[in-house]
């Protein structure tokens, strides 16, 4: 019999990107699927003007404090976000090609 694998509660830092213009949003949540619905439905004031948006990146943490610190680092320290953008270069180019084709 396989032992039951219990997944711990996770905390997420995520990046959304507008499908119509060059714009990104960085957020934090403890329930990523649930959090995406308000963003997509235009119920989040910070992202409403940039709809539609797409989830392009997320990181998972066991510690809520670690996730909040990472979110803060990405939002307020340009070097951290610049490094992340370099890591996502291929994904961002694919997204830009979609935007250009749409």
N, C-alpha and C positions, 0 to 999 in steps of 0.2 A: 504494500500500500504506500502511495506517495504521501509524504507529510504535507499538511496544509501550509501553504505559503501565505503568510499574512503581509500585505503591503502596508507600509507605514503611511501616515498622512504626509502629503507632500505640499510644498509651497513653491509657487512658480513666478518667475520673472519672464515676461513675454514682450514681443515686439510685433506690432501691427503695422502694416504699410497700406497706404491708400492706393487703390487701383486706378485712380485718375490723375494723381499728381505726385510729385516728389515730396513725400511727407511720411513720418514715422511716429508712432506712439509707443511708449514704454510703460508697462504696468506690472502690478504684482497681484496675485490672488492665491487662495488656497484651493480653488476649484476651477481649473482652467476651462473645461467644457461649459460649465454654467456661466462663467464670466463672458465668454465669447458671444452669447446670444444678445445681451443688451448692446454690445458694441455693434453687432450686425444689424440690429433692429433700430439703430439711431437713438437709443435711450441714454447714451453717455455723451454729455455735452462736449467733452474734449475731442471726441471723434466724429460727432454727427456731421460736421461740415465736410468731412473727408471721405464719406461713404462712396462706394463700398470699400471696406477694408479687408485685408487678408492677414491671417496669422502667418508670419514668416520665420519666427524663431521663438524658442522658449528654453529655459533652464529650470531644472527641478532641484529643490533643496529639502532636506529633512527639517532644517531649522528655519522658522519664520524670520528670525533676526538676520540670518545669512541672506535670505531672499530679499528682504527689505534693504539691507546694505548694498546688495548688488544693484537693485533697482535705482537706488539713490546715486550710486557710482555711475551708472549708465546715463542717468538723466542730467546730472550736474557736473560731471567731469568729462569733458570732450574727448580726452585721450582714450578712456575706456570704451566709449561708443565708437570712436574711430577704429579701434582694434577689432571690435565686434563686426563692424561693417566690412573690414578687410576679410574676416573669416567667412562672411556671408556673400562675398563678391559674386560667385557664380549664381547663387539664388537671386540676388538683386538684379543681375543682368537678365535672368529669365523673366523676372517680374517686369522689368522695363520693356522687354520685347513684347510681352503681353499687352502692356499699356499702349505701346506704339501701334500694335496691330488692332487694338480695340477702338 
